[in-house]
């Protein structure tokens, strides 16, 4: 979801180009701080600060806020005083009466899910891009699609004011993955897409268009065709329902903007794909984008090291996913926040080597659901993006059967509830019931009268 939160012009910056936290905070402070407020803060009386001094103060406050996400009142006063001293400007600053209190987070995002529960969105799920200042909220590690309400609180540590923005938005199940987290010029991305409707069923006939915006601002559109696998519901099946490829020609950040149009509506998702001249390591994944959660699904990870590495490698999995078949053997722990399960490997690898890791995950049989796995932590660095998973609708069957010449079988396909009578007959024999997935053994064949 993308929301424009400020009208700011950026010179020599492309539309949708990523902004750093410091750049975003500086822009927000610029548009929300009246010139007279900084003059008052500096104790200038009737005088006015020069524009370059205002910009220097804003930049330094933004840098401090970017590292801590909040700023003490005394820190703001200290920044103002230091800037005035360096510039040779004298002001009568009222520092003595200020309290050593930490201000609220500069940006805090809260979403209310379809059940009415509030969740504070972690910083790692929030990014900013050019287009004035656009906040992009990435899907949470585990969420239920539907209509959400978002509240954005933007605090100004210079004025002490807090501004709130509110908006309704829909998070649907549209998942897109590239096989690597970073590429080199000349490499081709394998792009996997999965889409579910509001009920959780596979959508196999959507019109899928991918807009690719290159680092130089040029754009092209690709049709993402279906692969013909939309009807396959098998445990462990990982082939995508839609697939495309794209070869990179430039170094820098590419924007992938995917739009899926179906009779039930239009959904979109976007991501950034990095192309680098040199990356310390490259992560490649092979797994399901649209997952059938009636059993375990394999996840294979390759890490190609371009520099020597020794240390810990950590995979991050939603806590609600069961993990098994971990290879090589690893420790498994819960993250401190309790929302994620961690798979912990240790290893040492030379430049040019490729490390291989694997495990299976089993998601709860609920749909529609959306999960993100990763990003993989390699020492202090991280994979460039997480792997997205759209959780498919589990189809189960209940059979009622009886042996004998006059047997009858009732077959109910859940959860749709549609029922058909396979053989119409009567019997006084007891009926046995069993449940199974669509791949379970077939029920006894009814005898014909």
N, C-alpha and C positions, 0 to 999 in steps of 0.2 A: 504494500500500500504506500502511495506517495502523497504527501500533503505539502503544499506551498505555505511556508510559515513566515516569510519575509520577502519584501520586494527590494532586491539589491542588484546593482549592475556589477558584473565582474569583467575586467578587461583581460583579453587574451585567454579566455577560458571557454571551452566548448560546452554546449548544452549537455546536461546530464553527467558532466565530468565530476569525479568524486572530489569532495571537499574534506580537508582535515578538520578535526574537532576545533582546533585553534582558529582556523579560517571561518568556520561556521559561527563560533562564539563571537569573534570579532565583528562579523556582519550583523549578528543579532544585537550586540551592544551598540553598534553604529546607528541602527535604525530606531532603537528604543531609548536612547539617552539624549534628551534635549541639550543643546549646546549650553544653555544657562545652568544646567544641573552640574556639569563639570566645573564651570566657573565658580559656582557656590561651594562645591566640594573643596576646591583649591583655595577658597577664601579670597577671591579676586575682587570682591566688592563690585564697583562699577566697571572694572576692567574685564576684558575678554581674553581667554587663552587663544593662542595661535592654533590653526587647524592641525599643523603637524604635531603639536603637543597633545592635542585631543586624540589624534590617531595613535600616538605612541602609548598613551595611557590605556586606550582600549585594547591595543595589541598585547600589552603586558598582562592586563587583567585576563584576557582571553587565554593566553598561554598558561597562566596559573590555574584557571578553571579547567582547561583541557586535561591537565594532569591529575587533578583531584575532583573535578566535577562540582566543586563548591569553593567559595572563597570567604575567609574571615573578613569582617569589617575593617579590622586593623590592617590587614594585608592590602585592601584597596587604598586605605589612607596612606600606607607606606609607599605604595606604587606611585600615587599622586605626588607625594612629597619628594620622592627620589627623582621623578621626571622633572619636577620644577627645579630641583637643585642642579641637575645636569644641564638644564636649559638656562640657568641663571635668572629664573623668574622667582620673585618673592611673593608669597601669599600668606594670608593670616588663616591658617587651617585650624578648625576647631577639633583637634585630635583628642584632647583630654577627656571629653565627655563620652566618647565612644566605648562600647563594651566589647570585650574579647569574645564575641559570639560568632559561630559559624553560620553562614547563610544557608538557605535551602539549595538543593541541587539546581544548577543552572537550567538543565532540561530534565524533566521527569515525565515519562509516558506511562499511562495506566490504561488498560483495556478491560472492558466488561464483556464477558463472553455470553453466548446465547442462553446460558443458565443463570445469568445474573451475577456471576462471581467475578471479582476484580483481581487483576494480575498486573504487577508492575513489570514493564518490559525491560529486560536487562540491557545494559549499554551495548553489548556485542550484537544485539538485534537491531540497533539503530545506526543508520549512516546518513550522510548528507551529500547532496549533489547540486551542481549549478543548474539554474532554471529559476533565477532569483535564489532563494535558499529553499531547497526542497528536502523535507525529511522523509526518508524511506524506512518503513518499519518492516523488518523481515519476519516471516512466520516464526512463532515460538517453537521450541524443540518438540513439543507435543501439543497439538490443539485440535479442537473439534470445529469443522467448518460451519459457517453460518453468519448471521448478522452480528457484528460487534460494534461497540461504542468506544471511541478513544478520547481520552482527556490528555492534553499536552499542557504542562505547566512550564513556563519560561520565566526564570527569575533574573532580574538585573541587579548584580551586586553593587553597582554604582548608585542607582536610584533607590534600591530597596523594594522596587515594585515587582509584582508577580502578574504575568499575563497568562490567561488560560484560553486554549482553543479546544473545541469539541466537534466531533464529527462521527457520523455512522458510516460503517463500511462493511463489505462482505469479504470474508476469507473463504475461498472455495478450495477444492482439491485439484490443483494443477501443479504437477511436479516436473521439473526439468533438471537434468544432470549432464555435465560433460565428463568424459572419462578421465581427464586429468585436471589438476587444480591450477596448473600453469603450463604454458606452452612456449616453444621456440619458433621463430620465424620459419615458415615452410612446413610446420607440423599441421596435421589435420585433426580437428576435434570430432569425436563421435558423440553426438547429441541424442540423449534419450528423453522421451516425454511420456507422461501418463496423465490421464484426466478421468475424474469420476464425477457423476452427477450428484445432486443434493441428497439422494438416497444412498449413495455409495456404490452404485453400479458402474461398470466400465462404460466409457463413452468411446466408441470405436469409429464414429463417423463425423467427428468434428472437423471443421476447416481450420487447419493449424498453420499460422504464418509466423515466421521468425524474422524480426528486423535486427540486422547486425549493424551497429554503429562503430566504425573504426576509430582509432585514436586521432586521426586527422579530421574527423567529423563527417566523412563520407559514409553513406548508408546504402544498404541493399537488403532486399527482402527475399527470403527463402520459403518455399512451401515445404512443410514437414509432413510427409506422407505416412499413412498407417502402414504397419508391417504385416497385418493380417493375423496378429496374435491376440486380438481383443477378446475373443471367446475362450481363451485358454485359462482355466482356473486350476492350477496344479501346484501342490506344495513344492517349493524349491525352484519354481519357474522364474527366470530373471530376465528374459528377453523383453525389450520395450515394445509398447503398443504403437508408438510413433518414433521415427528415427530420421536424422539428417546428419550431414557432415559439413564442415566448413574449414577451409585452409587459411591460415593466418599469414599476412604479408607485411605486417608492421609490428614494431615493438611498442608496447603501451597497453592501456586498458581498453578493451572492447566492451560495448554494452550489448547484451542479448535481451531483446524485448519480445516475448512470446505472447501471441494472442490466439485464443481458442474460441471459435464461434460455433454455436450449436443451437438447436431449436429452443433449448432451455435458457439461452442467454450467452453472453460473452464474458470470458475471463481472461485475465492477463497476469503475467509474472515477468520479472526482469532480474538479471544478474550481471555481474561484472566478471569478465574473463581476462586474466593477465597474460601478456606475452612478454617475455623477458630475454635479454641478451644472456644473462646468467642467473640461475637460481641455485641456491645451495642444495636443494633437493626437489624432486618432482614426485607428487603422489598420484597414483593411478588406481582407480577402483573399478571393480566389476561386481554388480549386484542388481537387485530389482529396483526399478523406479515405481512401478505399480506392483504392490506386494499382495499376494494371496496368503492371508494369515492363519491358515488352518494347520500350520506346522512350521518347522524351522526353514529359514531362508539363508543361503550362504552369502557371505561378504568376503571378497578377496581384495587385498590391498598390496600394492607394490610401491616401494619407495626407492627411487633411483637417486643415489647420492652423487652429487657433483663436487662435494668437499668431504674430507674426513669427518666422521662423527662418532662420538662415544657418549652414551647417556641413556636417558629414559625416553621411550616412545609410548604415548598415551592415546588410546581411542576413547571417544566420548559417545556413550549410547544413552538414549532416554531410559530412565529408571523403570518404566513400565514394560520394556522389552526384556525378555529372558535371553540370556547369552549361554551358548554351549559350543563344544567342539573348537575351543580356542587353540590356535597353532601359530607359532611355538607356544608351549605352556606359559601362562602369565598369571599374575595376581589380578584379582578383581576386587574393586572397592567402590563404595558410594561416595559421590562428591559431597563436600561439606553442606552445600545447599540442599542436598537430598533429591534433586531433580534429575540427576544423571548417574549412570553407572560407568565406572572407569576400568578399562583393560590396560594393564601396566606391563610393558615389555622393557627389557634392558638389552643393550647391544652395542657393539663397536663395528663400524663399517668404514672401509676405505673409499676414497673418491673413485667413481666408476662402478662400484658394486651396487647390486639391487637386492634389497631385503624384501621378503615376502611374509605377509601376515594373513591370517584367516580366522574366521569364527562364523557361527550361525546365530541369527537372532529370531525370536518368535514374538510377534506382536499380538496383543489382545484381539480377539475376533470381533472387533467393533468397527463399523464403517458408517459414514466416511470419517476417516482420521488422517492426520498428516503428521509425519515425524521427520526430524533431521538427525542424522548420524554424523559425528565429527564436529568440528574439524580436528584432524589428527594433530596431536602435539608432538613435535620432534625437538626435544630439548626445550629451549626458550622460544622457539619459532613454531609456527602453526601452518597447517594446510590452508590454502587461500579461501576455501569455501566448504560448506557442509554438504553432505549427500542427502537429497530429498526423497522421501518415500510417501506415496499415496496408498493408504491401506484399503484394499478392495473388500467387497462384501463377501462374507463367508456364506457359501451355500451348503446347507445340510439337508439331509433327507430323513424322514421317519417312515419306516415301513411297518405295516401290520400284516402278518401272514399266518396261514394255517396250512397244515398238511392234509392230505386226503383228496378224494375225488372232487368233492364239492368245496374247494378252498376259495377263499377270497383274499384279495390284497388291496389295501387302501394305501395310496402313495401321496404324501403331502410334501410339497416343496417349500421349505422355509427360507427366509422369513416372509415370503410373499403371501403364503397362506392359501394358494390355489391348490385344489385337491381334485383328483380324478379317481374314479372307480375302475380299476384295471379289469376285474372280472366280477360280474354280477351273479352271485350265488349265495346260498345260505349254508351255514355249517353250525354244528353244535360243538365242534372241537374248540379247545381253548386257543386263544390268540397270543402269539409271542411278539414282543416289540423290541426293536433295537435301533440304535442311531448310528450314523456314520457319515463320512464326507462323501462327496460325489465319486470318489475313487474307491469307496468301500465295496466289498463283494456284493453282487447283485442279489436281490431277494429271490426266494424260491419261485420258479415259474409256475403259475397257476395251471391247474389241470382243466382241460376243456370238457364241457359236458357232452 
